[in-house]
Structures are given as structure tokens and as C-alpha cells.
């Protein structure tokens, strides 16, 4: 994870994969829980993809992981209905003041994860670069619209 760890941090993810289960929010409810679950599912996929790129193995299976992210991305914005600021959310109120920007950032995630899905497993350098591009769409949104909370988060 040495190389991709940096990009996962840029995505606003903890570097260490084992911290993921600890992130589950049993006390979150409704749409807040739904979006946290969705985000965590995407994070697990990103970590799996990152590991494969780092270890240069099983690159062909990155396509399926990227596709799953690309299929979730169009639902992301729907999981942020106005007023869904119930605890323990980390979503900032500025989301709803900059709604079209928020939607654009979700669309960027969809576009970049589709490119990753279509990248050839025979070109590890291209895969790596496109993985970083996806990470940047995660991190770009978190930086603006998510409260920083955990150690290791950006
Ligand atoms: C369009 C904006 C946006 C994009 C793109 C985005 N996220 Fe998020 N993410 C958020 C917001 C806002 C929250 C806080 C949600 C809350 O706490 O209600 C969040 C929360 C999270 C969390 C914490 C979930 C929890 O249990 O508290 C993880 C992990 C995460 N995102 C991973 C990702 C990954 C990985 C990607 C890219 C593949 C990504 N996100 C893309 C906006 C985004």
C-alpha cells in the first residue's frame, strides 16, 4: 500500500484498511446511514483496487470493482436530500448551498470511475493514473463537503 496509500489519503480515506470496519455507524439511521454504507462500500472497493495496483496482481478484476463504483455514483446525490443533517452526519450544510457543484462532483466520480472500468489491465501505468483520478474525485468532494473528523482523514 506504500504507493497507493498516498492517494487513498487524498481520497479522504484512512490509509489502513483495517480501520474500515471500525467506521461503521450503527447509530446512524435512515438516509444518513444509507449514504455512509454506500461510501464505505466504495472505500472498500478503492482499497481493493489500490492493493492490486500496488502489488501488480489480478489487474483484470479492477474492471468489476470500478464498474460497481460507476453504478453507485449516479445515486450518490439522491442520498443527500435537503435537511438530511441528522447526527452523526459529517455532511456540511454547504452541500445544499452549492447543490449544482455537489452534483458536478458526483458526476465527476461517475465519469472517472467509468474510465477506470474501461482502462486496459495490460497497462498498469494507465490504471494507476486513472485510479488516482478517481481518488481525486472522492477527495475533492470530501475536502469541501465533509467535516474532517478522523485521524488520517483529509
Ligand atoms: C459528491 C461528493 C462526494 C463524492 C464524489 C464522494 N464522497 Fe464520500 N462522502 C461525502 C460526504 C458529504 C460524506 C459525509 C456523509 C455523512 O456523514 O452523512 C462522505 C463520507 C464518506 C465516508 C465516511 C462514511 C462513514 O461511514 O462515515 C467514506 C469512507 C467515503 N465518503 C468514501 C468515498 C470514496 C471512496 C469516494 C470515491 C470513490 C467518495 N467517498 C466520493 C461526499 C462524497
Backbone and ligand atoms as CSV (ligand in chain L), in Angstrom:
chain,resi,resn,atom,element,x,y,z
A,1,UNK,N,N,0.829,-1.208,0.000
A,1,UNK,CA,C,0.000,0.000,0.000
A,1,UNK,C,C,0.861,1.255,0.000
A,2,UNK,N,N,2.184,1.071,-0.097
A,2,UNK,CA,C,3.020,2.251,0.065
A,2,UNK,C,C,2.694,3.331,-0.964
A,3,UNK,N,N,2.567,2.911,-2.220
A,3,UNK,CA,C,2.344,3.912,-3.265
A,3,UNK,C,C,0.922,4.434,-3.292
A,4,UNK,N,N,-0.021,3.526,-3.237
A,4,UNK,CA,C,-1.410,3.980,-3.377
A,4,UNK,C,C,-1.936,4.582,-2.084
A,5,UNK,N,N,-1.280,4.288,-0.975
A,5,UNK,CA,C,-1.749,4.814,0.306
A,5,UNK,C,C,-1.905,6.317,0.270
A,6,UNK,N,N,-0.956,6.938,-0.362
A,6,UNK,CA,C,-0.964,8.395,-0.502
A,6,UNK,C,C,-2.244,8.868,-1.207
A,7,UNK,N,N,-2.630,8.108,-2.210
A,7,UNK,CA,C,-3.819,8.512,-2.970
A,7,UNK,C,C,-5.091,8.214,-2.218
A,8,UNK,N,N,-5.038,7.175,-1.419
A,8,UNK,CA,C,-6.221,6.897,-0.610
A,8,UNK,C,C,-6.393,7.979,0.439
A,9,UNK,N,N,-5.280,8.489,0.948
A,9,UNK,CA,C,-5.387,9.606,1.891
A,9,UNK,C,C,-5.957,10.814,1.152
A,10,UNK,N,N,-5.503,10.997,-0.078
A,10,UNK,CA,C,-6.028,12.112,-0.872
A,10,UNK,C,C,-7.524,11.955,-1.085
A,11,UNK,N,N,-7.997,10.718,-1.083
A,11,UNK,CA,C,-9.426,10.467,-1.263
A,11,UNK,C,C,-10.188,10.692,0.038
A,12,UNK,N,N,-9.449,10.988,1.092
A,12,UNK,CA,C,-10.111,11.193,2.368
A,12,UNK,C,C,-10.343,9.882,3.090
A,13,UNK,N,N,-9.561,8.897,2.745
A,13,UNK,CA,C,-9.726,7.586,3.365
A,13,UNK,C,C,-8.578,7.320,4.319
A,14,UNK,N,N,-8.862,6.586,5.348
A,14,UNK,CA,C,-7.792,6.186,6.243
A,14,UNK,C,C,-6.858,5.269,5.473
A,15,UNK,N,N,-5.567,5.343,5.742
A,15,UNK,CA,C,-4.596,4.569,4.977
A,15,UNK,C,C,-4.733,3.079,5.258
A,16,UNK,N,N,-5.099,2.783,6.473
A,16,UNK,CA,C,-5.059,1.403,6.919
A,16,UNK,C,C,-6.415,0.736,6.686
A,17,UNK,N,N,-6.389,-0.332,5.902
A,17,UNK,CA,C,-7.645,-0.983,5.532
A,17,UNK,C,C,-8.406,-1.511,6.753
A,18,UNK,N,N,-7.674,-1.891,7.795
A,18,UNK,CA,C,-8.359,-2.477,8.948
A,18,UNK,C,C,-9.216,-1.453,9.695
A,19,UNK,N,N,-9.018,-0.187,9.403
A,19,UNK,CA,C,-9.829,0.805,10.108
A,19,UNK,C,C,-11.231,0.896,9.528
A,20,UNK,N,N,-11.444,0.293,8.377
A,20,UNK,CA,C,-12.753,0.403,7.726
A,20,UNK,C,C,-13.907,-0.172,8.567
A,21,UNK,N,N,-13.774,-1.400,9.087
A,21,UNK,CA,C,-14.917,-1.911,9.868
A,21,UNK,C,C,-15.239,-1.016,11.059
A,22,UNK,N,N,-14.216,-0.388,11.616
A,22,UNK,CA,C,-14.444,0.474,12.779
A,22,UNK,C,C,-15.235,1.717,12.410
A,23,UNK,N,N,-15.341,1.977,11.114
A,23,UNK,CA,C,-16.043,3.181,10.704
A,23,UNK,C,C,-17.545,2.998,10.640
A,24,UNK,N,N,-18.018,1.762,10.734
A,24,UNK,CA,C,-19.454,1.575,10.523
A,24,UNK,C,C,-20.236,2.271,11.629
A,25,UNK,N,N,-21.305,2.913,11.213
A,25,UNK,CA,C,-22.076,3.732,12.143
A,25,UNK,C,C,-23.364,3.028,12.499
A,26,UNK,N,N,-23.313,2.229,13.540
A,26,UNK,CA,C,-24.514,1.502,13.919
A,26,UNK,C,C,-25.611,2.448,14.396
A,27,UNK,N,N,-25.196,3.591,14.902
A,27,UNK,CA,C,-26.192,4.520,15.430
A,27,UNK,C,C,-26.758,5.464,14.374
A,28,UNK,N,N,-26.210,5.427,13.162
A,28,UNK,CA,C,-26.780,6.266,12.101
A,28,UNK,C,C,-28.061,5.602,11.599
A,29,UNK,N,N,-28.997,6.450,11.152
A,29,UNK,CA,C,-30.276,5.907,10.690
A,29,UNK,C,C,-30.659,6.488,9.333
A,30,UNK,N,N,-31.647,5.845,8.725
A,30,UNK,CA,C,-32.264,6.384,7.513
A,30,UNK,C,C,-31.260,6.679,6.419
A,31,UNK,N,N,-31.486,7.828,5.771
A,31,UNK,CA,C,-30.698,8.148,4.591
A,31,UNK,C,C,-29.235,8.428,4.965
A,32,UNK,N,N,-29.006,8.911,6.181
A,32,UNK,CA,C,-27.622,9.159,6.615
A,32,UNK,C,C,-26.868,7.832,6.676
A,33,UNK,N,N,-27.518,6.829,7.231
A,33,UNK,CA,C,-26.883,5.503,7.298
A,33,UNK,C,C,-26.683,4.933,5.888
A,34,UNK,N,N,-27.722,5.120,5.065
A,34,UNK,CA,C,-27.615,4.600,3.681
A,34,UNK,C,C,-26.412,5.175,2.951
A,35,UNK,N,N,-26.216,6.499,3.091
A,35,UNK,CA,C,-25.088,7.072,2.328
A,35,UNK,C,C,-23.761,6.701,2.954
A,36,UNK,N,N,-23.728,6.572,4.289
A,36,UNK,CA,C,-22.477,6.136,4.916
A,36,UNK,C,C,-22.128,4.722,4.453
A,37,UNK,N,N,-23.146,3.863,4.389
A,37,UNK,CA,C,-22.908,2.488,3.926
A,37,UNK,C,C,-22.398,2.485,2.489
A,38,UNK,N,N,-23.017,3.344,1.658
A,38,UNK,CA,C,-22.605,3.401,0.257
A,38,UNK,C,C,-21.155,3.892,0.135
A,39,UNK,N,N,-20.829,4.920,0.905
A,39,UNK,CA,C,-19.469,5.475,0.877
A,39,UNK,C,C,-18.469,4.410,1.334
A,40,UNK,N,N,-18.840,3.696,2.385
A,40,UNK,CA,C,-17.923,2.676,2.899
A,40,UNK,C,C,-17.718,1.548,1.890
A,41,UNK,N,N,-18.804,1.208,1.190
A,41,UNK,CA,C,-18.679,0.160,0.165
A,41,UNK,C,C,-17.718,0.632,-0.933
A,42,UNK,N,N,-17.832,1.912,-1.301
A,42,UNK,CA,C,-16.922,2.439,-2.335
A,42,UNK,C,C,-15.493,2.460,-1.820
A,43,UNK,N,N,-15.343,2.795,-0.535
A,43,UNK,CA,C,-13.997,2.853,0.051
A,43,UNK,C,C,-13.346,1.471,0.033
A,44,UNK,N,N,-14.122,0.450,0.356
A,44,UNK,CA,C,-13.570,-0.913,0.343
A,44,UNK,C,C,-13.114,-1.270,-1.063
A,45,UNK,N,N,-13.906,-0.879,-2.043
A,45,UNK,CA,C,-13.521,-1.173,-3.433
A,45,UNK,C,C,-12.258,-0.416,-3.825
A,46,UNK,N,N,-12.178,0.827,-3.408
A,46,UNK,CA,C,-10.982,1.611,-3.744
A,46,UNK,C,C,-9.737,0.998,-3.107
A,47,UNK,N,N,-9.882,0.533,-1.879
A,47,UNK,CA,C,-8.732,-0.082,-1.204
A,47,UNK,C,C,-8.331,-1.371,-1.928
A,48,UNK,N,N,-9.329,-2.151,-2.340
A,48,UNK,CA,C,-9.040,-3.393,-3.072
A,48,UNK,C,C,-8.336,-3.078,-4.391
A,49,UNK,N,N,-8.825,-2.069,-5.098
A,49,UNK,CA,C,-8.205,-1.692,-6.374
A,49,UNK,C,C,-6.768,-1.216,-6.131
A,50,UNK,N,N,-6.604,-0.377,-5.129
A,50,UNK,CA,C,-5.284,0.175,-4.816
A,50,UNK,C,C,-4.265,-0.913,-4.512
A,51,UNK,N,N,-4.702,-1.907,-3.769
A,51,UNK,CA,C,-3.803,-3.016,-3.421
A,51,UNK,C,C,-3.355,-3.760,-4.661
A,52,UNK,N,N,-4.315,-3.997,-5.556
A,52,UNK,CA,C,-3.958,-4.740,-6.773
A,52,UNK,C,C,-2.975,-3.958,-7.620
A,53,UNK,N,N,-3.174,-2.661,-7.695
A,53,UNK,CA,C,-2.257,-1.844,-8.496
A,53,UNK,C,C,-0.880,-1.857,-7.857
A,54,UNK,N,N,-0.863,-1.719,-6.546
A,54,UNK,CA,C,0.403,-1.712,-5.815
A,54,UNK,C,C,1.163,-3.017,-5.987
A,55,UNK,N,N,0.430,-4.108,-5.892
A,55,UNK,CA,C,1.073,-5.428,-5.948
A,55,UNK,C,C,1.150,-5.987,-7.361
A,56,UNK,N,N,0.620,-5.240,-8.317
A,56,UNK,CA,C,0.597,-5.662,-9.723
A,56,UNK,C,C,0.059,-7.077,-9.878
A,57,UNK,N,N,-1.071,-7.350,-9.266
A,57,UNK,CA,C,-1.664,-8.675,-9.441
A,57,UNK,C,C,-3.186,-8.530,-9.613
A,58,UNK,N,N,-3.731,-9.478,-10.350
A,58,UNK,CA,C,-5.180,-9.533,-10.515
A,58,UNK,C,C,-5.750,-8.225,-11.093
A,59,UNK,N,N,-5.004,-7.633,-12.003
A,59,UNK,CA,C,-5.411,-6.329,-12.535
A,59,UNK,C,C,-6.717,-6.413,-13.328
A,60,UNK,N,N,-6.987,-7.602,-13.872
A,60,UNK,CA,C,-8.204,-7.747,-14.681
A,60,UNK,C,C,-9.464,-7.557,-13.846
A,61,UNK,N,N,-9.381,-7.837,-12.551
A,61,UNK,CA,C,-10.595,-7.734,-11.741
A,61,UNK,C,C,-10.887,-6.296,-11.287
A,62,UNK,N,N,-9.992,-5.379,-11.625
A,62,UNK,CA,C,-10.235,-3.969,-11.286
A,62,UNK,C,C,-11.465,-3.453,-12.030
A,63,UNK,N,N,-11.649,-3.958,-13.229
A,63,UNK,CA,C,-12.780,-3.526,-14.052
A,63,UNK,C,C,-14.118,-3.659,-13.296
A,64,UNK,N,N,-14.315,-4.823,-12.697
A,64,UNK,CA,C,-15.575,-5.074,-11.994
A,64,UNK,C,C,-15.764,-4.159,-10.787
A,65,UNK,N,N,-14.677,-3.911,-10.064
A,65,UNK,CA,C,-14.750,-3.019,-8.887
A,65,UNK,C,C,-15.073,-1.586,-9.340
A,66,UNK,N,N,-14.406,-1.178,-10.421
A,66,UNK,CA,C,-14.625,0.178,-10.930
A,66,UNK,C,C,-16.049,0.327,-11.459
A,67,UNK,N,N,-16.540,-0.731,-12.065
A,67,UNK,CA,C,-17.907,-0.698,-12.598
A,67,UNK,C,C,-18.910,-0.537,-11.458
A,68,UNK,N,N,-18.655,-1.242,-10.355
A,68,UNK,CA,C,-19.563,-1.147,-9.209
A,68,UNK,C,C,-19.606,0.288,-8.675
A,69,UNK,N,N,-18.457,0.946,-8.645
A,69,UNK,CA,C,-18.415,2.348,-8.199
A,69,UNK,C,C,-19.170,3.224,-9.213
A,70,UNK,N,N,-18.932,2.961,-10.495
A,70,UNK,CA,C,-19.592,3.755,-11.536
A,70,UNK,C,C,-21.114,3.599,-11.472
A,71,UNK,N,N,-21.569,2.423,-11.051
A,71,UNK,CA,C,-23.013,2.196,-10.959
A,71,UNK,C,C,-23.610,2.852,-9.710
A,72,UNK,N,N,-22.783,3.007,-8.677
A,72,UNK,CA,C,-23.293,3.646,-7.457
A,72,UNK,C,C,-23.296,5.165,-7.570
A,73,UNK,N,N,-22.336,5.688,-8.300
A,73,UNK,CA,C,-22.150,7.144,-8.367
A,73,UNK,C,C,-23.420,7.934,-8.737
A,74,UNK,N,N,-24.230,7.452,-9.697
A,74,UNK,CA,C,-25.417,8.240,-10.067
A,74,UNK,C,C,-26.451,8.332,-8.932
A,75,UNK,N,N,-26.327,7.475,-7.916
A,75,UNK,CA,C,-27.282,7.506,-6.803
A,75,UNK,C,C,-26.802,8.366,-5.647
A,76,UNK,N,N,-25.542,8.768,-5.737
A,76,UNK,CA,C,-24.931,9.470,-4.601
A,76,UNK,C,C,-25.737,10.714,-4.191
A,77,UNK,N,N,-26.011,11.575,-5.144
A,77,UNK,CA,C,-26.669,12.850,-4.805
A,77,UNK,C,C,-28.057,12.627,-4.198
A,78,UNK,N,N,-28.755,11.568,-4.645
A,78,UNK,CA,C,-30.105,11.288,-4.109
A,78,UNK,C,C,-30.067,10.957,-2.620
A,79,UNK,N,N,-28.907,10.536,-2.155
A,79,UNK,CA,C,-28.789,10.171,-0.740
A,79,UNK,C,C,-28.499,11.392,0.138
A,80,UNK,N,N,-28.532,12.572,-0.485
A,80,UNK,CA,C,-28.339,13.811,0.270
A,80,UNK,C,C,-29.558,14.731,0.092
A,81,UNK,N,N,-30.746,14.276,0.526
A,81,UNK,CA,C,-31.913,15.159,0.393
A,81,UNK,C,C,-31.746,16.378,1.312
A,82,UNK,N,N,-32.332,17.522,0.928
A,82,UNK,CA,C,-32.194,18.721,1.753
A,82,UNK,C,C,-32.637,18.442,3.185
A,83,UNK,N,N,-31.910,18.971,4.119
A,83,UNK,CA,C,-32.285,18.818,5.527
A,83,UNK,C,C,-31.823,17.509,6.158
A,84,UNK,N,N,-31.076,16.685,5.413
A,84,UNK,CA,C,-30.642,15.402,5.994
A,84,UNK,C,C,-29.337,15.602,6.759
A,85,UNK,N,N,-29.461,16.327,7.856
A,85,UNK,CA,C,-28.269,16.681,8.637
A,85,UNK,C,C,-28.309,16.028,10.020
A,86,UNK,N,N,-29.058,14.933,10.113
A,86,UNK,CA,C,-29.183,14.263,11.410
A,86,UNK,C,C,-27.857,13.676,11.868
A,87,UNK,N,N,-27.626,13.720,13.151
A,87,UNK,CA,C,-26.430,13.096,13.736
A,87,UNK,C,C,-26.424,11.626,13.408
A,88,UNK,N,N,-25.278,11.003,13.243
A,88,UNK,CA,C,-23.922,11.573,13.353
A,88,UNK,C,C,-23.330,11.986,12.000
A,89,UNK,N,N,-24.083,12.681,11.200
A,89,UNK,CA,C,-23.574,13.001,9.864
A,89,UNK,C,C,-22.331,13.883,9.898
A,90,UNK,N,N,-21.513,13.713,8.892
A,90,UNK,CA,C,-20.355,14.585,8.693
A,90,UNK,C,C,-20.566,15.476,7.474
A,91,UNK,N,N,-21.781,15.433,6.924
A,91,UNK,CA,C,-22.058,16.251,5.741
A,91,UNK,C,C,-22.185,17.718,6.154
A,92,UNK,N,N,-21.559,18.599,5.384
A,92,UNK,CA,C,-21.639,20.031,5.700
A,92,UNK,C,C,-22.888,20.646,5.070
A,93,UNK,N,N,-23.421,21.646,5.739
A,93,UNK,CA,C,-24.584,22.366,5.206
A,93,UNK,C,C,-24.340,23.020,3.858
A,94,UNK,N,N,-23.077,23.292,3.584
A,94,UNK,CA,C,-22.747,23.969,2.327
A,94,UNK,C,C,-23.125,23.122,1.100
A,95,UNK,N,N,-23.346,21.826,1.316
A,95,UNK,CA,C,-23.781,20.961,0.195
A,95,UNK,C,C,-25.020,21.558,-0.457
A,96,UNK,N,N,-25.973,21.961,0.377
A,96,UNK,CA,C,-27.262,22.392,-0.162
A,96,UNK,C,C,-27.233,23.847,-0.643
A,97,UNK,N,N,-26.162,24.543,-0.280
A,97,UNK,CA,C,-25.997,25.915,-0.792
A,97,UNK,C,C,-25.264,25.895,-2.122
A,98,UNK,N,N,-24.595,24.779,-2.386
A,98,UNK,CA,C,-23.816,24.642,-3.632
A,98,UNK,C,C,-24.237,23.369,-4.353
A,99,UNK,N,N,-25.532,23.177,-4.429
A,99,UNK,CA,C,-26.038,21.891,-4.888
A,99,UNK,C,C,-25.520,21.487,-6.271
A,100,UNK,N,N,-25.481,22.459,-7.216
A,100,UNK,CA,C,-25.068,22.056,-8.566
A,100,UNK,C,C,-23.585,21.669,-8.575
A,101,UNK,N,N,-22.797,22.310,-7.733
A,101,UNK,CA,C,-21.386,21.917,-7.634
A,101,UNK,C,C,-21.274,20.506,-7.035
A,102,UNK,N,N,-22.088,20.236,-6.029
A,102,UNK,CA,C,-22.080,18.909,-5.397
A,102,UNK,C,C,-22.442,17.835,-6.441
A,103,UNK,N,N,-23.473,18.140,-7.224
A,103,UNK,CA,C,-23.882,17.195,-8.281
A,103,UNK,C,C,-22.779,17.008,-9.323
A,104,UNK,N,N,-22.097,18.112,-9.625
A,104,UNK,CA,C,-20.997,18.030,-10.595
A,104,UNK,C,C,-19.884,17.124,-10.067
A,105,UNK,N,N,-19.632,17.222,-8.779
A,105,UNK,CA,C,-18.582,16.393,-8.182
A,105,UNK,C,C,-18.987,14.913,-8.187
A,106,UNK,N,N,-20.262,14.662,-8.000
A,106,UNK,CA,C,-20.742,13.275,-8.077
A,106,UNK,C,C,-20.641,12.771,-9.519
A,107,UNK,N,N,-20.942,13.644,-10.471
A,107,UNK,CA,C,-20.854,13.264,-11.892
A,107,UNK,C,C,-19.398,12.992,-12.281
A,108,UNK,N,N,-18.470,13.748,-11.681
A,108,UNK,CA,C,-17.050,13.532,-11.976
A,108,UNK,C,C,-16.619,12.150,-11.487
A,109,UNK,N,N,-17.130,11.754,-10.331
A,109,UNK,CA,C,-16.812,10.412,-9.828
A,109,UNK,C,C,-17.312,9.353,-10.820
A,110,UNK,N,N,-18.519,9.555,-11.316
A,110,UNK,CA,C,-19.065,8.589,-12.274
A,110,UNK,C,C,-18.187,8.530,-13.537
A,111,UNK,N,N,-17.836,9.706,-14.067
A,111,UNK,CA,C,-17.058,9.748,-15.311
A,111,UNK,C,C,-15.683,9.100,-15.119
A,112,UNK,N,N,-15.018,9.427,-14.021
A,112,UNK,CA,C,-13.655,8.903,-13.821
A,112,UNK,C,C,-13.676,7.401,-13.506
A,113,UNK,N,N,-14.692,6.949,-12.772
A,113,UNK,CA,C,-14.721,5.507,-12.473
A,113,UNK,C,C,-15.074,4.707,-13.733
A,114,UNK,N,N,-15.841,5.328,-14.641
A,114,UNK,CA,C,-16.101,4.646,-15.922
A,114,UNK,C,C,-14.811,4.515,-16.732
A,115,UNK,N,N,-13.994,5.556,-16.682
A,115,UNK,CA,C,-12.719,5.483,-17.412
A,115,UNK,C,C,-11.845,4.375,-16.821
A,116,UNK,N,N,-11.870,4.262,-15.500
A,116,UNK,CA,C,-11.081,3.199,-14.867
A,116,UNK,C,C,-11.611,1.824,-15.281
A,117,UNK,N,N,-12.934,1.738,-15.347
A,117,UNK,CA,C,-13.578,0.485,-15.761
A,117,UNK,C,C,-13.145,0.096,-17.174
A,118,UNK,N,N,-12.937,1.088,-18.017
A,118,UNK,CA,C,-12.581,0.822,-19.410
A,118,UNK,C,C,-11.079,0.789,-19.672
A,119,UNK,N,N,-10.279,1.023,-18.630
A,119,UNK,CA,C,-8.827,1.002,-18.820
A,119,UNK,C,C,-8.350,-0.438,-18.984
A,120,UNK,N,N,-7.317,-0.613,-19.818
A,120,UNK,CA,C,-6.824,-1.967,-20.085
A,120,UNK,C,C,-6.003,-2.498,-18.921
A,121,UNK,N,N,-6.272,-3.749,-18.508
A,121,UNK,CA,C,-5.465,-4.350,-17.434
A,121,UNK,C,C,-4.021,-4.584,-17.868
A,122,UNK,N,N,-3.771,-4.473,-19.184
A,122,UNK,CA,C,-2.402,-4.675,-19.670
A,122,UNK,C,C,-1.549,-3.415,-19.563
A,123,UNK,N,N,-2.152,-2.346,-19.086
A,123,UNK,CA,C,-1.382,-1.102,-18.976
A,123,UNK,C,C,-1.430,-0.582,-17.546
A,124,UNK,N,N,-0.585,-1.168,-16.690
A,124,UNK,CA,C,-0.613,-0.809,-15.263
A,124,UNK,C,C,-0.414,0.689,-15.004
A,125,UNK,N,N,0.405,1.335,-15.812
A,125,UNK,CA,C,0.667,2.761,-15.571
A,125,UNK,C,C,-0.604,3.582,-15.794
A,126,UNK,N,N,-1.348,3.201,-16.844
A,126,UNK,CA,C,-2.596,3.900,-17.147
A,126,UNK,C,C,-3.616,3.633,-16.028
A,127,UNK,N,N,-3.657,2.381,-15.591
A,127,UNK,CA,C,-4.571,2.018,-14.492
A,127,UNK,C,C,-4.261,2.843,-13.251
A,128,UNK,N,N,-2.966,2.936,-12.943
A,128,UNK,CA,C,-2.546,3.677,-11.755
A,128,UNK,C,C,-2.954,5.139,-11.844
A,129,UNK,N,N,-2.715,5.728,-13.005
A,129,UNK,CA,C,-3.046,7.146,-13.180
A,129,UNK,C,C,-4.553,7.361,-13.075
A,130,UNK,N,N,-5.306,6.423,-13.640
A,130,UNK,CA,C,-6.765,6.586,-13.607
A,130,UNK,C,C,-7.314,6.324,-12.200
A,131,UNK,N,N,-6.670,5.434,-11.476
A,131,UNK,CA,C,-7.052,5.203,-10.075
A,131,UNK,C,C,-6.874,6.501,-9.284
A,132,UNK,N,N,-5.770,7.186,-9.548
A,132,UNK,CA,C,-5.530,8.454,-8.852
A,132,UNK,C,C,-6.600,9.478,-9.223
A,133,UNK,N,N,-6.994,9.460,-10.487
A,133,UNK,CA,C,-8.020,10.414,-10.923
A,133,UNK,C,C,-9.341,10.156,-10.176
A,134,UNK,N,N,-9.657,8.880,-9.982
A,134,UNK,CA,C,-10.881,8.557,-9.226
A,134,UNK,C,C,-10.729,9.035,-7.777
A,135,UNK,N,N,-9.564,8.715,-7.172
A,135,UNK,CA,C,-9.317,9.133,-5.778
A,135,UNK,C,C,-9.498,10.640,-5.616
A,136,UNK,N,N,-9.048,11.369,-6.618
A,136,UNK,CA,C,-9.140,12.828,-6.529
A,136,UNK,C,C,-10.591,13.310,-6.563
A,137,UNK,N,N,-11.453,12.566,-7.239
A,137,UNK,CA,C,-12.861,12.991,-7.227
A,137,UNK,C,C,-13.472,12.727,-5.845
A,138,UNK,N,N,-13.048,11.648,-5.185
A,138,UNK,CA,C,-13.519,11.393,-3.808
A,138,UNK,C,C,-13.023,12.526,-2.908
A,139,UNK,N,N,-11.703,12.741,-2.954
A,139,UNK,CA,C,-11.083,13.725,-2.062
A,139,UNK,C,C,-11.556,15.147,-2.340
A,140,UNK,N,N,-11.793,15.452,-3.607
A,140,UNK,CA,C,-12.243,16.795,-3.978
A,140,UNK,C,C,-13.593,17.123,-3.367
A,141,UNK,N,N,-14.433,16.130,-3.279
A,141,UNK,CA,C,-15.757,16.362,-2.676
A,141,UNK,C,C,-15.638,16.403,-1.147
A,142,UNK,N,N,-14.888,15.473,-0.590
A,142,UNK,CA,C,-14.748,15.433,0.880
A,142,UNK,C,C,-14.153,16.723,1.424
A,143,UNK,N,N,-13.161,17.216,0.701
A,143,UNK,CA,C,-12.459,18.409,1.155
A,143,UNK,C,C,-13.437,19.565,1.369
A,144,UNK,N,N,-14.410,19.646,0.485
A,144,UNK,CA,C,-15.322,20.778,0.539
A,144,UNK,C,C,-16.581,20.489,1.362
A,145,UNK,N,N,-17.030,19.254,1.330
A,145,UNK,CA,C,-18.375,18.985,1.845
A,145,UNK,C,C,-18.454,18.001,3.010
A,146,UNK,N,N,-17.316,17.533,3.486
A,146,UNK,CA,C,-17.360,16.628,4.628
A,146,UNK,C,C,-16.531,17.192,5.774
A,147,UNK,N,N,-17.059,17.113,6.955
A,147,UNK,CA,C,-16.333,17.562,8.144
A,147,UNK,C,C,-15.163,16.613,8.375
A,148,UNK,N,N,-13.990,17.175,8.605
A,148,UNK,CA,C,-12.840,16.320,8.915
A,148,UNK,C,C,-12.989,15.807,10.330
A,149,UNK,N,N,-12.762,14.565,10.483
A,149,UNK,CA,C,-13.051,14.016,11.796
A,149,UNK,C,C,-11.985,13.050,12.260
A,150,UNK,N,N,-11.717,12.044,11.426
A,150,UNK,CA,C,-10.808,11.002,11.900
A,150,UNK,C,C,-9.365,11.356,11.648
A,151,UNK,N,N,-8.548,10.827,12.481
A,151,UNK,CA,C,-7.120,10.951,12.260
A,151,UNK,C,C,-6.818,10.229,10.935
A,152,UNK,N,N,-6.094,10.854,10.068
A,152,UNK,CA,C,-5.777,10.208,8.805
A,152,UNK,C,C,-6.694,10.694,7.686
A,153,UNK,N,N,-7.813,11.281,8.048
A,153,UNK,CA,C,-8.700,11.839,7.027
A,153,UNK,C,C,-8.118,13.140,6.503
A,154,UNK,N,N,-8.470,13.439,5.265
A,154,UNK,CA,C,-8.083,14.757,4.752
A,154,UNK,C,C,-9.297,15.638,4.785
L,1,LIG,C1,C,-20.086,14.403,-4.416
L,1,LIG,C2,C,-19.419,14.276,-3.145
L,1,LIG,C3,C,-18.717,13.009,-2.742
L,1,LIG,C4,C,-18.022,12.128,-3.534
L,1,LIG,C5,C,-17.741,12.207,-5.028
L,1,LIG,C6,C,-17.554,11.086,-2.656
L,1,LIG,N1,N,-17.960,11.309,-1.373
L,1,LIG,FE1,FE,-17.549,10.154,0.250
L,1,LIG,N2,N,-18.634,11.412,1.422
L,1,LIG,C7,C,-19.226,12.588,1.010
L,1,LIG,C8,C,-19.902,13.215,2.124
L,1,LIG,C9,C,-20.669,14.517,2.091
L,1,LIG,C10,C,-19.696,12.377,3.238
L,1,LIG,C11,C,-20.264,12.538,4.657
L,1,LIG,C12,C,-21.629,11.813,4.677
L,1,LIG,C13,C,-22.301,11.856,6.031
L,1,LIG,O1,O,-21.584,11.746,7.059
L,1,LIG,O2,O,-23.537,11.984,6.066
L,1,LIG,C14,C,-18.882,11.260,2.759
L,1,LIG,C15,C,-18.430,10.203,3.558
L,1,LIG,C16,C,-17.563,9.210,3.158
L,1,LIG,C17,C,-17.019,8.195,4.016
L,1,LIG,C18,C,-17.309,8.021,5.513
L,1,LIG,C19,C,-18.580,7.181,5.655
L,1,LIG,C20,C,-18.958,6.972,7.107
L,1,LIG,O3,O,-19.250,5.825,7.465
L,1,LIG,O4,O,-18.972,7.943,7.880
L,1,LIG,C21,C,-16.211,7.405,3.250
L,1,LIG,C22,C,-15.416,6.194,3.703
L,1,LIG,C23,C,-16.262,7.925,1.897
L,1,LIG,N3,N,-17.098,9.022,1.874
L,1,LIG,C24,C,-15.608,7.366,0.814
L,1,LIG,C25,C,-15.711,7.844,-0.501
L,1,LIG,C26,C,-14.988,7.273,-1.629
L,1,LIG,C27,C,-14.048,6.103,-1.562
L,1,LIG,C28,C,-15.322,8.027,-2.716
L,1,LIG,C29,C,-14.851,7.882,-4.125
L,1,LIG,C30,C,-14.823,6.572,-4.707
L,1,LIG,C31,C,-16.251,9.050,-2.258
L,1,LIG,N4,N,-16.452,8.917,-0.922
L,1,LIG,C32,C,-16.801,10.006,-3.093
L,1,LIG,C33,C,-19.212,13.102,-0.261
L,1,LIG,C34,C,-18.655,12.495,-1.376
